[in-house]
Amino acid sequence: MLIDDFLFEPCGYSMNGIFGKDNYMTIHITPEEEFSYVSVETNATQKCYQELVQNVLNTFYPGKFIMTLFANKTSVAMESYKKHREYEFNNYRKDTLQEVQFQNYSLGYMSFHKAPS
């Protein structure tokens, strides 16, 4: 992966990476005492994104998170889109599931919160 990253002062991190033929990944982190923010975005082609998302959760341990998934009829990601309603993540509960069908692609939106221990 070819990476361009930057560490911000007093805090924060941004990484943009290019890999494979046409894939990218971006990670942005803003750690603050009152609130923190992490975003991870990629166009990496996968049949299932559940493991990738679980790895992100295992790294950052957020109290809540949002996952969006875009796919069209011919994309490899459509297989994952068809299964996204069933996605479960360790120690998290699904709050919201919304789906939108556009002319050329489908969008799935899910929000989760950390389950009580």
DOBA-312666 format. One record per residue (C-alpha): residue number from 1; residue in three letters; x, z, y. Coordinates in nm, 4 decimals, always signed. Each point is the difference from the previous one (the first is absolute). Layout:
N
@rolum: NUM keba: ALA x: X z: Z y: Y
...
This chain:
117
@rolum: 1 keba: MET x: +0.0000 z: +0.0000 y: +0.0000
@rolum: 2 keba: LEU x: +0.1290 z: -0.0913 y: +0.3455
@rolum: 3 keba: ILE x: -0.0737 z: +0.3021 y: +0.2209
@rolum: 4 keba: ASP x: -0.0119 z: +0.0493 y: +0.3753
@rolum: 5 keba: ASP x: -0.0631 z: +0.3638 y: +0.0843
@rolum: 6 keba: PHE x: +0.0191 z: +0.2332 y: +0.2960
@rolum: 7 keba: LEU x: +0.0052 z: +0.3785 y: +0.0415
@rolum: 8 keba: PHE x: -0.1734 z: +0.1145 y: +0.3185
@rolum: 9 keba: GLU x: +0.0934 z: +0.2995 y: +0.2167
@rolum: 10 keba: PRO x: -0.1234 z: +0.2703 y: -0.0036
@rolum: 11 keba: CYS x: -0.1743 z: -0.1017 y: -0.3231
@rolum: 12 keba: GLY x: -0.1390 z: -0.3009 y: -0.1801
@rolum: 13 keba: TYR x: +0.1068 z: -0.2808 y: -0.2284
@rolum: 14 keba: SER x: -0.0893 z: -0.3661 y: -0.0323
@rolum: 15 keba: MET x: +0.1015 z: -0.2366 y: -0.2803
@rolum: 16 keba: ASN x: -0.0745 z: -0.3679 y: -0.0464
@rolum: 17 keba: GLY x: +0.1114 z: -0.1635 y: -0.3214
@rolum: 18 keba: ILE x: -0.0115 z: -0.3528 y: -0.1405
@rolum: 19 keba: PHE x: +0.0325 z: -0.0621 y: -0.3731
@rolum: 20 keba: GLY x: -0.0738 z: -0.2626 y: -0.2618
@rolum: 21 keba: LYS x: -0.1202 z: -0.3391 y: +0.1142
@rolum: 22 keba: ASP x: -0.2466 z: +0.0972 y: +0.2755
@rolum: 23 keba: ASN x: -0.0566 z: +0.3758 y: -0.0301
@rolum: 24 keba: TYR x: +0.0282 z: +0.2696 y: +0.2641
@rolum: 25 keba: MET x: -0.0372 z: +0.3758 y: +0.0206
@rolum: 26 keba: THR x: -0.0241 z: +0.2167 y: +0.3097
@rolum: 27 keba: ILE x: +0.0214 z: +0.3773 y: +0.0155
@rolum: 28 keba: HIS x: -0.0560 z: +0.2020 y: +0.3164
@rolum: 29 keba: ILE x: +0.0365 z: +0.3777 y: +0.0094
@rolum: 30 keba: THR x: -0.0813 z: +0.2357 y: +0.2885
@rolum: 31 keba: PRO x: +0.0603 z: +0.3632 y: -0.1023
@rolum: 32 keba: GLU x: -0.1481 z: +0.2489 y: +0.2453
@rolum: 33 keba: GLU x: -0.0773 z: +0.3697 y: -0.0361
@rolum: 34 keba: GLU x: -0.3655 z: -0.0400 y: +0.1040
@rolum: 35 keba: PHE x: -0.0519 z: -0.3341 y: -0.1731
@rolum: 36 keba: SER x: +0.1970 z: -0.2501 y: -0.2014
@rolum: 37 keba: TYR x: -0.0585 z: -0.3652 y: -0.0702
@rolum: 38 keba: VAL x: +0.1322 z: -0.2337 y: -0.2677
@rolum: 39 keba: SER x: -0.1008 z: -0.3602 y: -0.0521
@rolum: 40 keba: VAL x: +0.1107 z: -0.2251 y: -0.2844
@rolum: 41 keba: GLU x: -0.0982 z: -0.3654 y: -0.0044
@rolum: 42 keba: THR x: +0.0993 z: -0.2803 y: -0.2357
@rolum: 43 keba: ASN x: -0.1068 z: -0.3421 y: -0.1126
@rolum: 44 keba: ALA x: +0.1780 z: +0.0422 y: -0.3345
@rolum: 45 keba: THR x: -0.2020 z: -0.1704 y: -0.2709
@rolum: 46 keba: GLN x: -0.1170 z: +0.2409 y: -0.2687
@rolum: 47 keba: LYS x: -0.2807 z: +0.0054 y: -0.2527
@rolum: 48 keba: CYS x: -0.0472 z: +0.3714 y: +0.0686
@rolum: 49 keba: TYR x: +0.1041 z: +0.1985 y: +0.3058
@rolum: 50 keba: GLN x: -0.0905 z: +0.3403 y: -0.1391
@rolum: 51 keba: GLU x: +0.3544 z: +0.0847 y: -0.1147
@rolum: 52 keba: LEU x: +0.1524 z: -0.1120 y: +0.3313
@rolum: 53 keba: VAL x: -0.2444 z: +0.2166 y: +0.1977
@rolum: 54 keba: GLN x: +0.0571 z: +0.2975 y: -0.2320
@rolum: 55 keba: ASN x: +0.3756 z: -0.0321 y: +0.0589
@rolum: 56 keba: VAL x: -0.0567 z: +0.0088 y: +0.3773
@rolum: 57 keba: LEU x: -0.2220 z: +0.3082 y: -0.0406
@rolum: 58 keba: ASN x: +0.2632 z: +0.1706 y: -0.2169
@rolum: 59 keba: THR x: +0.2575 z: -0.0634 y: +0.2731
@rolum: 60 keba: PHE x: -0.1935 z: +0.1140 y: +0.3084
@rolum: 61 keba: TYR x: -0.2750 z: +0.2357 y: -0.1339
@rolum: 62 keba: PRO x: -0.2558 z: -0.0825 y: +0.2713
@rolum: 63 keba: GLY x: -0.3096 z: +0.2136 y: +0.0541
@rolum: 64 keba: LYS x: -0.2046 z: -0.3197 y: +0.0222
@rolum: 65 keba: PHE x: +0.0562 z: -0.3729 y: -0.0153
@rolum: 66 keba: ILE x: -0.1680 z: -0.3367 y: +0.0387
@rolum: 67 keba: MET x: +0.0558 z: -0.2984 y: -0.2259
@rolum: 68 keba: THR x: -0.1036 z: -0.3549 y: +0.0843
@rolum: 69 keba: LEU x: +0.0240 z: -0.2900 y: -0.2411
@rolum: 70 keba: PHE x: -0.0408 z: -0.3678 y: +0.0866
@rolum: 71 keba: ALA x: -0.0351 z: -0.2730 y: -0.2644
@rolum: 72 keba: ASN x: -0.1352 z: -0.3503 y: -0.0342
@rolum: 73 keba: LYS x: -0.1393 z: -0.1696 y: -0.3099
@rolum: 74 keba: THR x: +0.3301 z: -0.1635 y: -0.0973
@rolum: 75 keba: SER x: +0.2371 z: +0.2889 y: +0.0768
@rolum: 76 keba: VAL x: +0.1627 z: +0.2171 y: -0.2650
@rolum: 77 keba: ALA x: -0.1275 z: +0.2983 y: +0.2029
@rolum: 78 keba: MET x: -0.3612 z: -0.0939 y: -0.0842
@rolum: 79 keba: GLU x: +0.0473 z: +0.1701 y: -0.3380
@rolum: 80 keba: SER x: +0.0884 z: +0.3210 y: +0.1839
@rolum: 81 keba: TYR x: -0.2884 z: -0.0486 y: +0.2431
@rolum: 82 keba: LYS x: -0.2455 z: -0.0140 y: -0.2912
@rolum: 83 keba: LYS x: +0.1315 z: +0.3391 y: -0.1230
@rolum: 84 keba: HIS x: +0.0492 z: +0.1807 y: +0.3324
@rolum: 85 keba: ARG x: -0.3354 z: +0.1834 y: -0.0238
@rolum: 86 keba: GLU x: +0.1395 z: +0.1840 y: -0.3029
@rolum: 87 keba: TYR x: +0.3301 z: +0.0994 y: +0.1621
@rolum: 88 keba: GLU x: +0.0789 z: +0.3678 y: -0.0363
@rolum: 89 keba: PHE x: +0.3055 z: +0.1762 y: +0.1354
@rolum: 90 keba: ASN x: +0.1420 z: +0.3323 y: -0.1176
@rolum: 91 keba: ASN x: -0.1341 z: +0.2913 y: +0.2077
@rolum: 92 keba: TYR x: -0.2127 z: -0.2204 y: +0.2305
@rolum: 93 keba: ARG x: -0.3739 z: -0.0607 y: +0.0300
@rolum: 94 keba: LYS x: -0.1612 z: -0.3140 y: +0.1329
@rolum: 95 keba: ASP x: -0.2050 z: +0.0497 y: +0.3192
@rolum: 96 keba: THR x: -0.0966 z: -0.3543 y: +0.0893
@rolum: 97 keba: LEU x: -0.0198 z: -0.3384 y: -0.1680
@rolum: 98 keba: GLN x: -0.0978 z: -0.3044 y: +0.2033
@rolum: 99 keba: GLU x: +0.0163 z: -0.3640 y: -0.0956
@rolum: 100 keba: VAL x: -0.0341 z: -0.3093 y: +0.2147
@rolum: 101 keba: GLN x: -0.0211 z: -0.3595 y: -0.1197
@rolum: 102 keba: PHE x: +0.1333 z: -0.2553 y: +0.2471
@rolum: 103 keba: GLN x: -0.0094 z: -0.3759 y: -0.0434
@rolum: 104 keba: ASN x: +0.3453 z: -0.0268 y: -0.1581
@rolum: 105 keba: TYR x: +0.0907 z: +0.3516 y: -0.1081
@rolum: 106 keba: SER x: -0.1236 z: +0.3447 y: -0.0966
@rolum: 107 keba: LEU x: +0.0888 z: +0.3320 y: +0.1635
@rolum: 108 keba: GLY x: -0.0154 z: +0.3411 y: -0.1637
@rolum: 109 keba: TYR x: +0.0364 z: +0.3168 y: +0.2109
@rolum: 110 keba: MET x: +0.0337 z: +0.3456 y: -0.1530
@rolum: 111 keba: SER x: +0.0754 z: +0.3397 y: +0.1520
@rolum: 112 keba: PHE x: +0.1182 z: +0.2994 y: -0.1987
@rolum: 113 keba: HIS x: +0.0734 z: +0.3670 y: +0.0680
@rolum: 114 keba: LYS x: +0.2124 z: +0.2503 y: -0.1869
@rolum: 115 keba: ALA x: -0.2042 z: +0.1922 y: -0.2559
@rolum: 116 keba: PRO x: +0.0047 z: +0.3811 y: +0.0175
@rolum: 117 keba: SER x: +0.2533 z: +0.1573 y: -0.2357
